[in-house]
Amino acid sequence: MKVILVDSVAEVTVEISRQLHEHGWALIATPYEGLLHHYTLGLPRRWNHPDLESFGLDEERGAGFITTLVTRIAAGKRYRSGDFISDLVPGFDLFLVENPIDPAGEPITGGRLRLVWPDAEQRYPWDVDCEARCSCQRFIPPPADISLEALQAQLGVLGRIN
């Protein structure tokens, strides 16, 4: 899947239309404060599954991780908020949280699932010393029904949540 980098509205519209027609979904990357925001369009309509997003990953990783997850969804996998994904990056646990708000702060009906990832030292966005590129994921916090303490316990990083 080719990542659509937002340049001109006309180009983006044509490319989204092409990808939706050809694949049933599209992958878009937009800059946000110097970092990339990757997100999908079309998963709810094509597979009755929430769209996916990630923040702060480079183009290759962001697109690669999301494309892998979409391939799994197309094969029948269903993801929910709180699901752990341990096979995208060897030695690192990533997980999904529902994200009901987009970067502009507008409500999104149906929500998206945000792929949350740790930094190179396995610190997560809520950890005090987390590197800036990783901590950008916390600008929209996980919803109240996701217990960070439960996630922390499952990740084996006790005592690190602020």
N, C-alpha and C positions, 0 to 999 in steps of 0.2 A: 504494500500500500504506500503510495506516495503521500508524504506529509504536505498539506497545504500550508504554506507560509503566507500569512496575510500581507499582501502588498497593495493591490488595488481591489476595490470592491468588485469590479467587473470580472477580473481574473479569478478571484475567489469564488464568486457565484458560479461561473462556468465550471471550475474545477470541482466544486462541491456537487453540482448537478451531475457531472460526469461520473464521479465516484459513487454517488447514490444510485445512479442508473446501472453502473457496471458491477458494483459490489454490494449494494444495499445499505452501505454506511460510508461515512467520510471521516477522515482524521485531519484535524486542523491544529496548527501551532501558532499561537499569538504571543508577542512579547508582553511581559508584565514586569515593570520595574527592572529591566535588564535581564530577566529570566524568561524561560519559555513556559507557557501554559498549553499543554496538549489536551485536546478533548475530542470526543467522538460526536457525531450526529447520525441518527438513524437506527441505533440499536433497539429503542423501544418499538419502533414500527416493524423492523425486520425480524427481531427475535423476542419481542416482549421482555426486554431486559433494560435496566437503567443504562444510560450513557456513562462513559468512563472519562476520567481526567487525571492529570498529574501536573504538579508544579515544580519548577526548578531543575528538572532533568534536561540534559543536553538533547539535541534533536534525535540522535541515534538511540539513546536509551529510552527516552520518553516514547518515541514512536515504536520502538521494538517491544517494550513491555506491553504497551496498550494493544499493539497488533497481535501479540501472543495471546493475551487475554481474550480478544475478540475472536480469534481462531478457535479457542476453547469454547466460547459461548456459541459459536456457529455449530460446533460439534455436540452441543447439548448441555454444557456446563452452565450452572446458574450460580452467580455470586451474590452475596448479601453483605450488608454492612457488618464489619467485625470479622470477616473471613481473612485468614492468614494465607499468604502465598510464599512458600519457602523454596520454590524451584525456579524462580526467575534469575536470582543472583546467588550463586553458591555461597553459603555461609551467612547470608543476610535474610532476615524475615521482613517481608513487606506485608501490608494489610490494607483492606479497603474500609473506608468509612463513608457514610452517606453525607453528601454535601448539598444542603438545600439552598445555598446562596452562591451566586456567581461572584467573580472578582469585583464587579461594579456594585454589588450589594443588593441586586434585585432578586426577588424570590424566583425560583425555578420550580415549576409544577412537576412533580414526579421525582425530583432530585437527581443527582448523579452519584456515582461511586468514585471517590477519590483514592488513588493509589498512594499510600503513605510509605515513605522509604527513609532509612536511616543514613547518616553520614558515614564516612569511611571508618570512623571509630565506633560505629554502631550506636550512635546517639540519635535519638528521635527528636522531632521538632520541639517538643515540650522540655527537653533536657537543657539545663542552663548553658552548657558549653557547646551546644550543637552548632556546627558551622552554619554561616548565614544562608548559604544556598539551600540547605536542608530546612532550616528554621522558617523559611518563607512559607512553608506549607501550613503553618499554624495561624496565618492571618485570618483564616476562617476556621474556627475551632470545630472539633467533632461535636455532633449533637449530644444533648444531655443523656440520651438513652445508651450511649456507648461509654462504658466505664473505662477510663484510662488506667485505673488501678488493676482491673481485670486484664487489660491488654499488657500492662507492665508485668504482671505475674506470669502470663503466658510467654512473654518474651524473655523472662529470666533476668530482668534488669531492675530488681527490687531497689527501692530507695532513690530513684532518679527523677521521679515526677515532682514538679514544683507545686 
